[in-house]
Amino acid sequence: MGATLVIVVLLLLNSFTDSRTRRLERRLRETERRLDLLLAHHGIADDRPELAEIDDLIRRDRKIEAIKRYRELTGAGLAEAKEAVEARIR
């Protein structure tokens, strides 16, 4: 009985932690999206040196490769990388 209770408590804690992590990840994505919108609105470009490669791929009309490389460099998800690359095209 005691071991079962410990397992149930651990499962509940894990579930709570997973839920909280997902909620925080959603909030972080939304915050990043809003910051990107503000920067774009004010014409402030992301000029990190490592993203020069992305600009080169864009200039050579290799948008899909640019998106893939952006994801590799930044750890961004597909939608976020696509938005970022498209923002650099404009």
N, C-alpha and C positions, 0 to 999 in steps of 0.2 A: 504494500500500500504506500509506503514512504517513497519508494523509488518511482512509482507511478506519479505521485504528486510532484516530485522534483521534475520529471519529464514534462508534465503539463505546464508547470511554471516556466520552465525553459522555453517551451514552445510559445507560450504567451508573450514572453519577453522578446523572443526572436520576431514574432509577428508584429509587435509594437515597434521594434527597432526598424524593421523593413518598411512599415507604413510611414514612420517618421522620416526615414531616409528618402523615400519616394516623394514625400511632400516637400522636403527641403530641396531636392533636386528639381522639382517643378518650379519652386519659387526662384531658385537660382537661374534656371533657364529663362524665366519671365523677366527677371531683373537684367540679365544679359541682353535680352531682346530689346528691352526699353532703352538700355544704354546705347546699343547699336543704333536705334532710331534717333536718339538725341545727337549722337556723333554725326550721323548722316545728315540730319536736319541742319546742323551747324557747319557742314562741309569739312569735318575733321576726319582725315583719312587714317587708316591703320597702317602706319609706316614701319612696322617691325621689319628689320633686315631679312629675316628668314622668309618673309612673305614676298620678297622680290621674285622668287621662283614662280610664285602664283601669277604675278603680273606678266612674267615672260610667257607662261603657258597661255594666258588670256590673249596676249598680243599675237600669238601664233594660232589663234582660233582653236585651242585645245581645252575647251571648257570642262569637259568631263574629267580629263586628267588633272586640271586645276582643282576641281572639287575633291578628287581623291587625294591629291597631295595636301590640300588644305586640311583634310581630315587627319592625315598622318602627322602633319606638323602641329596641329592644335588639339587633337583629340575630340574635335567637334563631331556631332552627329551629322547624318546625311542632309537633313533639312537645313540645319544651321550652316553647314559648309556651302550648300547651294546658295542660300541667301547671301552669305558673305562674298562669295565669288561674283554673284550677280551684282552686288553693290559695288564691287571693284570695277566692273565693266562700265557702269554708268559714269 
